[in-house]
Amino acid sequence: MKNVTGNKWALFNKESGLAVINTFDVQELDVATVSVSGADAVSMSLRTIQKPLRQGDKIAVHHSYEIVESLPVK
Amino acid sequence: MECGTSSLSLPYKHAVEGEWLKLCKDAPSYANLNELENFMETCDKHEIVHLSESRGMNARYDQMRANVTDHRILTIENPDVKVQIIPSLGGRISSIIHKKSGKDVLQPANPETYGYPADGGYQESPVAIEIFDYELKESASGKTIVLDAILRNRSVENAFRYIREISIPASGAKVEIASTIEALPEEEVLAGEARPAWGVPSASARAPHLRSDRAGRRSLPGWTHRANLHSWNFPSRTKREGAVRNSG
């Protein structure tokens, strides 16, 4: 079952004053996650649907990351 | 022979020198490709078929090869962003630098981690530490690095082609990524996963869902720990001979 309903999210870093906006194609994805790994990093994951491929079949995924100076986070 | 998988796999610190990520000089003398090849030949001689549990020879070989060799760093940049890519570490994006602030938004590689130097930054699964061919394309609209490799999934017979295009516009702090997995055998079960690790102190990080799409009326249920992705585990394989030929 497809779990991804949005096509964009952002990660704000209050210390650096930067944000990263991640945009993706919802049709290409199954699951999108954010996880905290240790004290100094946050990981995102965009996972496609797992499926059997015959010879020549393809899975494609397109996404972008835009760095912006962030607004204060409340 | 002094070295084995444990000593060849122990992470040896690398440092950036110009366009290279170089093995530091204080690494032990056996940390080199010749010793690694000697070790692999010895394994062949004794008919050893697994260097790590159920993962055959090539996954650990790739890790050891990455650990004891230098790696070329490719750079594409515009007035707003600088992106560095390492084709011989699975095409990993090692840094994305916002020029105005001077900040690298990606998490740096940590020499204390098991997978180092293939650590931190941006990576995709089922790619691991394999060597990619690369090509730089430039146009008026921007620059693109095209990474291309034939990878092995579980066995030499189960191969797939992996192409990743990393692009920046002529201006603007933006990186676009397009990846394609193409099955080469008769049938293969695959999925792709993009995994950027951001250098953000967790206490200050927030990742709100931008509800800009028509269907985005509820939070993403996928906001869970990566443990939910444990079902996704395709150890990749690069043909060892190819890795040696293209090393460096």
Interface residues (C-beta under 8 A of the other chain):
Chain A: N3 V4 T5 G6 N7 K8 W9 A10 L11 F12 N13 K14 E15 S16 G17 L18 V20 I21 N22 V26 D30 V31 A32 T33 V34 S35 V36 S37 G38 A39 D40 A41 V42 S43 M44 S45 L46 R47 T48 I49 Q50 K51 P52 L53 R54 Q55 G56 D57 K58 I59 A60 V61 H62 H63 S64 Y65 E66 I67 V68 E69 V73
Chain B: V81 I96 H98 K100 S101 K103 V105 Q107 G120 F160 G172 A173 K174 V175 E176 I177 A178 S179 T180 I181 E182 A183 L184 P185 E186 E187 E188 V189 L190 A191 G192 E193 A194 R195 P196 A197 W198 G199 V200 P201 S202 A203 S204 A205 R206 A207 P208 H209 L210 R211 S212 D213 A215 G216 R217 R218 L220 P221 G222 W223 T224 H225 R226 N228 L229 W232
